[in-house]
Amino acid sequence: MKNMPQIKSAIKRVKTQTASREANISQMNAMRTAVKKFKVADESNADNAQDLFKAATRSIDMANAKGLIHKNKAGRDKSRLAALLNK
């Protein structure tokens, strides 16, 4: 860390910010991975594409609920995945 704060409440805030940042990064990575898995399965016409679609939309919804992505982006991404699944 660059400069650690001196005030006790600020020190606590740095700790909570670090923890939440790591949790947010992990959640976003999980969402991106689920979407990529579905896209790869869809391209190869895999049997489990429907299950991976459910997992991807669920992870997008979770990221939206936690405020990691905007609700319009969540809807747009889910719409695009559904279009891929139905083509």
Secondary structure by P-SEA (a helix, b strand, c coil): cccccccaaaaaaaaaaaaaaaaaaaaaaaaaaaaaaaaaaaaacccaaaaaaaaaaaaaaaaaaaccccaaaaaaaaaaaaaaaac
